[in-house]
């Protein structure tokens, strides 16, 4: 299970989603919500809280705002106590999607002979906000649209830094 992994995210707000898990084009402050990972705590500590956004995604399936024009920075830090393993995610992307395996059903075969079940994995995915091309509110605030015209280029930096705490 991923529920005991401790997570820290460098973000004050996220993009809420509709009941179909489509971004609304707005931002939601994470203060005093189960989405506030600015201080490290276990992923499972608040995942079952009675919050509409958690019910919609069956857990965390949300994109956190990291800001526009950010330099390469530490966006997330994860620790797993029993092994001491750590993961730090550094990026210059404007968003970081947190997904906690809410739709894993035991049908996806991993590297081992045992399939992945509900919440047996999580993702930290830096990038643009989901559905950016269809959300003009993001563009008005200076976030990239995700649309590349002929001759244009897009670049993004990402570092996954693994370690062990003993």
Secondary structure, 3 states (H helix, E strand, C coil): CCCCCEEEECCCEEECECCCCCECCCCEECCCCCCCCCCCEEHHHCCCCCCHHHHHHCCCEEEEECCCCCCCEEEEEEEECCCCEEEEEEECCCEEEEECCCCCCCCEECCCCCEECCCCCCEEEEECCCCHHHCHHHHHCCCCCCCCCCCCCCCCCEEEEEEECC
